[in-house]
Amino acid sequence: MSTATDPQPQTPQPPQQPPQQPQVAVDPLVTLCLVLIVVLVLGGAGYVCVVHPALTAPIAAVAGVAAALAAAFAVVIAIRRR
């Protein structure tokens, strides 16, 4: 009898799962710092607009450009993380 042709008992193997990408977690400290900075900048801009009404238009223009840049950066970061 040859052992090369004898059927070997097969052990069931678990189904293969595709490798998952590691989840990128956002650091809570970075999030807290970002929120604090945004609140302080918006609060400061609001205070300046109340105290000096003549600066409202230039601050609004800068805020509009900043919002557009922030949206563009958010899109770029979201695309790179995929």
PDB file as gemmi writes it, atoms N, CA and C in Angstrom:
CRYST1    1.000    1.000    1.000  90.00  90.00  90.00 P 1                      
ATOM      1  N   MET A   1       0.814  -1.177   0.000  1.00  0.00           N  
ATOM      2  CA  MET A   1       0.000   0.000   0.000  1.00  0.00           C  
ATOM      3  C   MET A   1       0.862   1.246   0.000  1.00  0.00           C  
ATOM      4  N   SER A   2       0.532   2.162  -0.852  1.00  0.00           N  
ATOM      5  CA  SER A   2       1.287   3.404  -0.970  1.00  0.00           C  
ATOM      6  C   SER A   2       0.563   4.507  -0.195  1.00  0.00           C  
ATOM      7  N   THR A   3       1.311   5.238   0.569  1.00  0.00           N  
ATOM      8  CA  THR A   3       0.682   6.324   1.339  1.00  0.00           C  
ATOM      9  C   THR A   3       0.488   7.571   0.491  1.00  0.00           C  
ATOM     10  N   ALA A   4       1.130   7.631  -0.673  1.00  0.00           N  
ATOM     11  CA  ALA A   4       1.001   8.809  -1.533  1.00  0.00           C  
ATOM     12  C   ALA A   4      -0.368   8.865  -2.190  1.00  0.00           C  
ATOM     13  N   THR A   5      -1.009   7.714  -2.401  1.00  0.00           N  
ATOM     14  CA  THR A   5      -2.296   7.705  -3.078  1.00  0.00           C  
ATOM     15  C   THR A   5      -3.452   7.554  -2.110  1.00  0.00           C  
ATOM     16  N   ASP A   6      -3.156   7.320  -0.833  1.00  0.00           N  
ATOM     17  CA  ASP A   6      -4.241   7.181   0.140  1.00  0.00           C  
ATOM     18  C   ASP A   6      -4.857   8.554   0.393  1.00  0.00           C  
ATOM     19  N   PRO A   7      -6.183   8.610   0.436  1.00  0.00           N  
ATOM     20  CA  PRO A   7      -6.818   9.912   0.717  1.00  0.00           C  
ATOM     21  C   PRO A   7      -6.527  10.333   2.168  1.00  0.00           C  
ATOM     22  N   GLN A   8      -6.145  11.566   2.302  1.00  0.00           N  
ATOM     23  CA  GLN A   8      -5.869  12.118   3.625  1.00  0.00           C  
ATOM     24  C   GLN A   8      -7.147  12.766   4.167  1.00  0.00           C  
ATOM     25  N   PRO A   9      -7.380  12.636   5.439  1.00  0.00           N  
ATOM     26  CA  PRO A   9      -8.568  13.303   5.994  1.00  0.00           C  
ATOM     27  C   PRO A   9      -8.392  14.826   5.917  1.00  0.00           C  
ATOM     28  N   GLN A  10      -9.399  15.476   5.422  1.00  0.00           N  
ATOM     29  CA  GLN A  10      -9.358  16.931   5.255  1.00  0.00           C  
ATOM     30  C   GLN A  10     -10.007  17.596   6.466  1.00  0.00           C  
ATOM     31  N   THR A  11      -9.322  18.555   7.000  1.00  0.00           N  
ATOM     32  CA  THR A  11      -9.904  19.321   8.098  1.00  0.00           C  
ATOM     33  C   THR A  11     -10.587  20.536   7.496  1.00  0.00           C  
ATOM     34  N   PRO A  12     -11.777  20.849   7.966  1.00  0.00           N  
ATOM     35  CA  PRO A  12     -12.464  22.024   7.402  1.00  0.00           C  
ATOM     36  C   PRO A  12     -11.710  23.299   7.775  1.00  0.00           C  
ATOM     37  N   GLN A  13     -11.549  24.138   6.786  1.00  0.00           N  
ATOM     38  CA  GLN A  13     -10.837  25.387   7.005  1.00  0.00           C  
ATOM     39  C   GLN A  13     -11.849  26.535   7.069  1.00  0.00           C  
ATOM     40  N   PRO A  14     -11.589  27.508   7.915  1.00  0.00           N  
ATOM     41  CA  PRO A  14     -12.529  28.632   7.995  1.00  0.00           C  
ATOM     42  C   PRO A  14     -12.510  29.409   6.686  1.00  0.00           C  
ATOM     43  N   PRO A  15     -13.643  30.029   6.352  1.00  0.00           N  
ATOM     44  CA  PRO A  15     -13.693  30.801   5.095  1.00  0.00           C  
ATOM     45  C   PRO A  15     -12.701  31.960   5.145  1.00  0.00           C  
ATOM     46  N   GLN A  16     -12.076  32.198   4.020  1.00  0.00           N  
ATOM     47  CA  GLN A  16     -11.084  33.257   3.933  1.00  0.00           C  
ATOM     48  C   GLN A  16     -11.799  34.605   3.834  1.00  0.00           C  
ATOM     49  N   GLN A  17     -11.380  35.543   4.662  1.00  0.00           N  
ATOM     50  CA  GLN A  17     -11.942  36.886   4.619  1.00  0.00           C  
ATOM     51  C   GLN A  17     -10.887  37.822   4.043  1.00  0.00           C  
ATOM     52  N   PRO A  18     -11.337  38.774   3.251  1.00  0.00           N  
ATOM     53  CA  PRO A  18     -10.361  39.716   2.700  1.00  0.00           C  
ATOM     54  C   PRO A  18      -9.762  40.537   3.838  1.00  0.00           C  
ATOM     55  N   PRO A  19      -8.498  40.910   3.713  1.00  0.00           N  
ATOM     56  CA  PRO A  19      -7.881  41.709   4.786  1.00  0.00           C  
ATOM     57  C   PRO A  19      -8.558  43.067   4.881  1.00  0.00           C  
ATOM     58  N   GLN A  20      -8.843  43.466   6.107  1.00  0.00           N  
ATOM     59  CA  GLN A  20      -9.504  44.748   6.320  1.00  0.00           C  
ATOM     60  C   GLN A  20      -8.453  45.816   6.590  1.00  0.00           C  
ATOM     61  N   GLN A  21      -8.750  46.987   6.074  1.00  0.00           N  
ATOM     62  CA  GLN A  21      -7.846  48.103   6.307  1.00  0.00           C  
ATOM     63  C   GLN A  21      -8.006  48.565   7.748  1.00  0.00           C  
ATOM     64  N   PRO A  22      -6.926  48.965   8.374  1.00  0.00           N  
ATOM     65  CA  PRO A  22      -7.054  49.447   9.755  1.00  0.00           C  
ATOM     66  C   PRO A  22      -7.870  50.730   9.798  1.00  0.00           C  
ATOM     67  N   GLN A  23      -8.707  50.827  10.809  1.00  0.00           N  
ATOM     68  CA  GLN A  23      -9.530  52.020  10.968  1.00  0.00           C  
ATOM     69  C   GLN A  23      -8.666  53.148  11.524  1.00  0.00           C  
ATOM     70  N   VAL A  24      -8.767  54.301  10.890  1.00  0.00           N  
ATOM     71  CA  VAL A  24      -8.009  55.459  11.352  1.00  0.00           C  
ATOM     72  C   VAL A  24      -8.887  56.196  12.354  1.00  0.00           C  
ATOM     73  N   ALA A  25      -8.449  56.208  13.590  1.00  0.00           N  
ATOM     74  CA  ALA A  25      -9.217  56.878  14.628  1.00  0.00           C  
ATOM     75  C   ALA A  25      -8.737  58.319  14.782  1.00  0.00           C  
ATOM     76  N   VAL A  26      -9.670  59.190  15.048  1.00  0.00           N  
ATOM     77  CA  VAL A  26      -9.331  60.585  15.269  1.00  0.00           C  
ATOM     78  C   VAL A  26      -8.985  60.749  16.741  1.00  0.00           C  
ATOM     79  N   ASP A  27      -7.860  61.360  16.991  1.00  0.00           N  
ATOM     80  CA  ASP A  27      -7.419  61.568  18.363  1.00  0.00           C  
ATOM     81  C   ASP A  27      -8.345  62.573  19.041  1.00  0.00           C  
ATOM     82  N   PRO A  28      -8.914  62.230  20.197  1.00  0.00           N  
ATOM     83  CA  PRO A  28      -9.831  63.160  20.873  1.00  0.00           C  
ATOM     84  C   PRO A  28      -9.173  64.477  21.276  1.00  0.00           C  
ATOM     85  N   LEU A  29      -7.887  64.443  21.614  1.00  0.00           N  
ATOM     86  CA  LEU A  29      -7.198  65.679  21.992  1.00  0.00           C  
ATOM     87  C   LEU A  29      -7.076  66.622  20.799  1.00  0.00           C  
ATOM     88  N   VAL A  30      -6.799  66.076  19.623  1.00  0.00           N  
ATOM     89  CA  VAL A  30      -6.706  66.906  18.418  1.00  0.00           C  
ATOM     90  C   VAL A  30      -8.069  67.506  18.104  1.00  0.00           C  
ATOM     91  N   THR A  31      -9.116  66.716  18.249  1.00  0.00           N  
ATOM     92  CA  THR A  31     -10.470  67.213  17.997  1.00  0.00           C  
ATOM     93  C   THR A  31     -10.827  68.325  18.976  1.00  0.00           C  
ATOM     94  N   LEU A  32     -10.501  68.133  20.242  1.00  0.00           N  
ATOM     95  CA  LEU A  32     -10.785  69.158  21.249  1.00  0.00           C  
ATOM     96  C   LEU A  32     -10.048  70.453  20.941  1.00  0.00           C  
ATOM     97  N   CYS A  33      -8.771  70.342  20.579  1.00  0.00           N  
ATOM     98  CA  CYS A  33      -7.990  71.539  20.232  1.00  0.00           C  
ATOM     99  C   CYS A  33      -8.573  72.242  19.011  1.00  0.00           C  
ATOM    100  N   LEU A  34      -8.967  71.486  18.020  1.00  0.00           N  
ATOM    101  CA  LEU A  34      -9.547  72.081  16.818  1.00  0.00           C  
ATOM    102  C   LEU A  34     -10.845  72.807  17.134  1.00  0.00           C  
ATOM    103  N   VAL A  35     -11.686  72.204  17.945  1.00  0.00           N  
ATOM    104  CA  VAL A  35     -12.955  72.837  18.319  1.00  0.00           C  
ATOM    105  C   VAL A  35     -12.693  74.116  19.118  1.00  0.00           C  
ATOM    106  N   LEU A  36     -11.761  74.064  20.060  1.00  0.00           N  
ATOM    107  CA  LEU A  36     -11.449  75.260  20.854  1.00  0.00           C  
ATOM    108  C   LEU A  36     -10.923  76.397  19.982  1.00  0.00           C  
ATOM    109  N   ILE A  37     -10.054  76.067  19.038  1.00  0.00           N  
ATOM    110  CA  ILE A  37      -9.506  77.101  18.155  1.00  0.00           C  
ATOM    111  C   ILE A  37     -10.607  77.719  17.303  1.00  0.00           C  
ATOM    112  N   VAL A  38     -11.479  76.891  16.761  1.00  0.00           N  
ATOM    113  CA  VAL A  38     -12.567  77.412  15.922  1.00  0.00           C  
ATOM    114  C   VAL A  38     -13.484  78.309  16.742  1.00  0.00           C  
ATOM    115  N   VAL A  39     -13.830  77.879  17.959  1.00  0.00           N  
ATOM    116  CA  VAL A  39     -14.714  78.685  18.811  1.00  0.00           C  
ATOM    117  C   VAL A  39     -14.047  80.013  19.172  1.00  0.00           C  
ATOM    118  N   LEU A  40     -12.764  79.976  19.514  1.00  0.00           N  
ATOM    119  CA  LEU A  40     -12.077  81.222  19.869  1.00  0.00           C  
ATOM    120  C   LEU A  40     -11.963  82.171  18.675  1.00  0.00           C  
ATOM    121  N   VAL A  41     -11.657  81.644  17.503  1.00  0.00           N  
ATOM    122  CA  VAL A  41     -11.533  82.503  16.319  1.00  0.00           C  
ATOM    123  C   VAL A  41     -12.886  83.103  15.946  1.00  0.00           C  
ATOM    124  N   LEU A  42     -13.934  82.280  15.972  1.00  0.00           N  
ATOM    125  CA  LEU A  42     -15.262  82.816  15.632  1.00  0.00           C  
ATOM    126  C   LEU A  42     -15.740  83.817  16.683  1.00  0.00           C  
ATOM    127  N   GLY A  43     -15.455  83.514  17.944  1.00  0.00           N  
ATOM    128  CA  GLY A  43     -15.832  84.453  19.003  1.00  0.00           C  
ATOM    129  C   GLY A  43     -15.089  85.771  18.875  1.00  0.00           C  
ATOM    130  N   GLY A  44     -13.801  85.690  18.583  1.00  0.00           N  
ATOM    131  CA  GLY A  44     -13.020  86.914  18.389  1.00  0.00           C  
ATOM    132  C   GLY A  44     -13.505  87.723  17.198  1.00  0.00           C  
ATOM    133  N   ALA A  45     -13.812  87.040  16.111  1.00  0.00           N  
ATOM    134  CA  ALA A  45     -14.314  87.741  14.923  1.00  0.00           C  
ATOM    135  C   ALA A  45     -15.670  88.370  15.212  1.00  0.00           C  
ATOM    136  N   GLY A  46     -16.507  87.670  15.942  1.00  0.00           N  
ATOM    137  CA  GLY A  46     -17.814  88.235  16.314  1.00  0.00           C  
ATOM    138  C   GLY A  46     -17.677  89.452  17.200  1.00  0.00           C  
ATOM    139  N   TYR A  47     -16.754  89.387  18.153  1.00  0.00           N  
ATOM    140  CA  TYR A  47     -16.515  90.528  19.038  1.00  0.00           C  
ATOM    141  C   TYR A  47     -16.018  91.736  18.245  1.00  0.00           C  
ATOM    142  N   VAL A  48     -15.082  91.520  17.348  1.00  0.00           N  
ATOM    143  CA  VAL A  48     -14.560  92.631  16.549  1.00  0.00           C  
ATOM    144  C   VAL A  48     -15.664  93.226  15.681  1.00  0.00           C  
ATOM    145  N   CYS A  49     -16.541  92.377  15.138  1.00  0.00           N  
ATOM    146  CA  CYS A  49     -17.633  92.889  14.303  1.00  0.00           C  
ATOM    147  C   CYS A  49     -18.616  93.723  15.118  1.00  0.00           C  
ATOM    148  N   VAL A  50     -18.833  93.359  16.387  1.00  0.00           N  
ATOM    149  CA  VAL A  50     -19.755  94.121  17.234  1.00  0.00           C  
ATOM    150  C   VAL A  50     -19.126  95.443  17.660  1.00  0.00           C  
ATOM    151  N   VAL A  51     -17.855  95.403  18.041  1.00  0.00           N  
ATOM    152  CA  VAL A  51     -17.186  96.601  18.537  1.00  0.00           C  
ATOM    153  C   VAL A  51     -16.851  97.561  17.397  1.00  0.00           C  
ATOM    154  N   HIS A  52     -16.452  97.033  16.253  1.00  0.00           N  
ATOM    155  CA  HIS A  52     -16.074  97.865  15.104  1.00  0.00           C  
ATOM    156  C   HIS A  52     -16.923  97.465  13.893  1.00  0.00           C  
ATOM    157  N   PRO A  53     -18.117  98.041  13.760  1.00  0.00           N  
ATOM    158  CA  PRO A  53     -19.013  97.656  12.662  1.00  0.00           C  
ATOM    159  C   PRO A  53     -18.421  97.882  11.271  1.00  0.00           C  
ATOM    160  N   ALA A  54     -17.473  98.782  11.149  1.00  0.00           N  
ATOM    161  CA  ALA A  54     -16.883  99.040   9.829  1.00  0.00           C  
ATOM    162  C   ALA A  54     -16.062  97.847   9.339  1.00  0.00           C  
ATOM    163  N   LEU A  55     -15.639  96.976  10.241  1.00  0.00           N  
ATOM    164  CA  LEU A  55     -14.836  95.814   9.848  1.00  0.00           C  
ATOM    165  C   LEU A  55     -15.684  94.581   9.501  1.00  0.00           C  
ATOM    166  N   THR A  56     -16.991  94.719   9.569  1.00  0.00           N  
ATOM    167  CA  THR A  56     -17.855  93.558   9.316  1.00  0.00           C  
ATOM    168  C   THR A  56     -17.709  93.043   7.886  1.00  0.00           C  
ATOM    169  N   ALA A  57     -17.690  93.919   6.909  1.00  0.00           N  
ATOM    170  CA  ALA A  57     -17.585  93.482   5.507  1.00  0.00           C  
ATOM    171  C   ALA A  57     -16.246  92.803   5.219  1.00  0.00           C  
ATOM    172  N   PRO A  58     -15.113  93.369   5.625  1.00  0.00           N  
ATOM    173  CA  PRO A  58     -13.850  92.666   5.359  1.00  0.00           C  
ATOM    174  C   PRO A  58     -13.749  91.325   6.096  1.00  0.00           C  
ATOM    175  N   ILE A  59     -14.232  91.269   7.324  1.00  0.00           N  
ATOM    176  CA  ILE A  59     -14.182  90.007   8.071  1.00  0.00           C  
ATOM    177  C   ILE A  59     -15.087  88.971   7.408  1.00  0.00           C  
ATOM    178  N   ALA A  60     -16.248  89.391   6.917  1.00  0.00           N  
ATOM    179  CA  ALA A  60     -17.146  88.463   6.223  1.00  0.00           C  
ATOM    180  C   ALA A  60     -16.499  87.938   4.944  1.00  0.00           C  
ATOM    181  N   ALA A  61     -15.759  88.807   4.229  1.00  0.00           N  
ATOM    182  CA  ALA A  61     -15.082  88.371   3.003  1.00  0.00           C  
ATOM    183  C   ALA A  61     -13.998  87.341   3.323  1.00  0.00           C  
ATOM    184  N   VAL A  62     -13.216  87.611   4.357  1.00  0.00           N  
ATOM    185  CA  VAL A  62     -12.172  86.670   4.751  1.00  0.00           C  
ATOM    186  C   VAL A  62     -12.793  85.351   5.223  1.00  0.00           C  
ATOM    187  N   ALA A  63     -13.899  85.434   5.959  1.00  0.00           N  
ATOM    188  CA  ALA A  63     -14.572  84.223   6.436  1.00  0.00           C  
ATOM    189  C   ALA A  63     -15.106  83.397   5.262  1.00  0.00           C  
ATOM    190  N   GLY A  64     -15.602  84.060   4.228  1.00  0.00           N  
ATOM    191  CA  GLY A  64     -16.090  83.332   3.053  1.00  0.00           C  
ATOM    192  C   GLY A  64     -14.980  82.575   2.345  1.00  0.00           C  
ATOM    193  N   VAL A  65     -13.837  83.228   2.190  1.00  0.00           N  
ATOM    194  CA  VAL A  65     -12.689  82.570   1.555  1.00  0.00           C  
ATOM    195  C   VAL A  65     -12.189  81.425   2.440  1.00  0.00           C  
ATOM    196  N   ALA A  66     -12.145  81.656   3.746  1.00  0.00           N  
ATOM    197  CA  ALA A  66     -11.687  80.615   4.666  1.00  0.00           C  
ATOM    198  C   ALA A  66     -12.620  79.410   4.638  1.00  0.00           C  
ATOM    199  N   ALA A  67     -13.921  79.650   4.531  1.00  0.00           N  
ATOM    200  CA  ALA A  67     -14.875  78.541   4.467  1.00  0.00           C  
ATOM    201  C   ALA A  67     -14.675  77.722   3.190  1.00  0.00           C  
ATOM    202  N   ALA A  68     -14.424  78.390   2.082  1.00  0.00           N  
ATOM    203  CA  ALA A  68     -14.183  77.677   0.825  1.00  0.00           C  
ATOM    204  C   ALA A  68     -12.896  76.853   0.903  1.00  0.00           C  
ATOM    205  N   LEU A  69     -11.846  77.432   1.483  1.00  0.00           N  
ATOM    206  CA  LEU A  69     -10.593  76.687   1.631  1.00  0.00           C  
ATOM    207  C   LEU A  69     -10.761  75.492   2.573  1.00  0.00           C  
ATOM    208  N   ALA A  70     -11.495  75.679   3.654  1.00  0.00           N  
ATOM    209  CA  ALA A  70     -11.722  74.587   4.598  1.00  0.00           C  
ATOM    210  C   ALA A  70     -12.492  73.447   3.928  1.00  0.00           C  
ATOM    211  N   ALA A  71     -13.469  73.791   3.106  1.00  0.00           N  
ATOM    212  CA  ALA A  71     -14.225  72.760   2.391  1.00  0.00           C  
ATOM    213  C   ALA A  71     -13.332  72.022   1.394  1.00  0.00           C  
ATOM    214  N   ALA A  72     -12.465  72.749   0.709  1.00  0.00           N  
ATOM    215  CA  ALA A  72     -11.556  72.098  -0.243  1.00  0.00           C  
ATOM    216  C   ALA A  72     -10.583  71.167   0.471  1.00  0.00           C  
ATOM    217  N   PHE A  73     -10.027  71.607   1.597  1.00  0.00           N  
ATOM    218  CA  PHE A  73      -9.133  70.741   2.367  1.00  0.00           C  
ATOM    219  C   PHE A  73      -9.869  69.511   2.894  1.00  0.00           C  
ATOM    220  N   ALA A  74     -11.109  69.690   3.326  1.00  0.00           N  
ATOM    221  CA  ALA A  74     -11.883  68.555   3.834  1.00  0.00           C  
ATOM    222  C   ALA A  74     -12.103  67.513   2.740  1.00  0.00           C  
ATOM    223  N   VAL A  75     -12.385  67.962   1.539  1.00  0.00           N  
ATOM    224  CA  VAL A  75     -12.575  67.038   0.416  1.00  0.00           C  
ATOM    225  C   VAL A  75     -11.280  66.305   0.101  1.00  0.00           C  
ATOM    226  N   VAL A  76     -10.177  67.024   0.073  1.00  0.00           N  
ATOM    227  CA  VAL A  76      -8.873  66.393  -0.229  1.00  0.00           C  
ATOM    228  C   VAL A  76      -8.531  65.365   0.832  1.00  0.00           C  
ATOM    229  N   ILE A  77      -8.722  65.690   2.094  1.00  0.00           N  
ATOM    230  CA  ILE A  77      -8.401  64.753   3.172  1.00  0.00           C  
ATOM    231  C   ILE A  77      -9.318  63.541   3.109  1.00  0.00           C  
ATOM    232  N   ALA A  78     -10.591  63.741   2.829  1.00  0.00           N  
ATOM    233  CA  ALA A  78     -11.533  62.628   2.731  1.00  0.00           C  
ATOM    234  C   ALA A  78     -11.167  61.690   1.585  1.00  0.00           C  
ATOM    235  N   ILE A  79     -10.728  62.246   0.462  1.00  0.00           N  
ATOM    236  CA  ILE A  79     -10.356  61.416  -0.686  1.00  0.00           C  
ATOM    237  C   ILE A  79      -9.074  60.631  -0.377  1.00  0.00           C  
ATOM    238  N   ARG A  80      -8.119  61.249   0.290  1.00  0.00           N  
ATOM    239  CA  ARG A  80      -6.851  60.568   0.582  1.00  0.00           C  
ATOM    240  C   ARG A  80      -7.020  59.444   1.612  1.00  0.00           C  
ATOM    241  N   ARG A  81      -8.014  59.537   2.476  1.00  0.00           N  
ATOM    242  CA  ARG A  81      -8.215  58.510   3.512  1.00  0.00           C  
ATOM    243  C   ARG A  81      -8.923  57.274   2.966  1.00  0.00           C  
ATOM    244  N   ARG A  82      -9.521  57.363   1.792  1.00  0.00           N  
ATOM    245  CA  ARG A  82     -10.227  56.191   1.249  1.00  0.00           C  
ATOM    246  C   ARG A  82      -9.275  55.187   0.737  1.00  0.00           C  
TER     247      ARG A  82                                                      
END                                                                             
